[in-house]
Amino acid sequence: MKVNGSLKKGLFFLFPPYFFQKINTKFALYILILLLITLSGSYLITIEIMKNQIVTSIVRRAEALSRSIASAAGHHLIPRDILALDNMVYRIKTANPDITSIAIIDNEGEIIVHSELGKI
């Protein structure tokens, strides 16, 4: 559609020129824009809250699992029963497939048992 020798572009090409001059149209457009901004903001806030809750949940689960491993490993660390420690690490690793690795480390920072053989 040619108007004054030039082709109209964008959103105004779809609507007649008087369409955006009506007060009802302007009001509906402003409400739509405010609604989109509000929905976008609430989406971003919700995503951030969910991410924080998931991270907190994973950290709590890892802390609980590490405490249970530490209490069970203490009985085998005194006599240095490496086979029992290795067996315990293997059982915990197979019971929790989402855990990537488990390591038991002594007070000096030396790795005693690790779920991956190459890391010892």
Protein Blocks (a to p, Z undefined) as FASTA:
>chain_A
ZZehiacehjllmpcfklmmpmklmmmmmmmmmmmmmmmmmmmmmmmmmmmmmmmmmmmm
mmmmmmmmmmmmmmmmmnopaklmmmmmmmmmmmmmmbmbdcdddfkopafbdfblklZZ
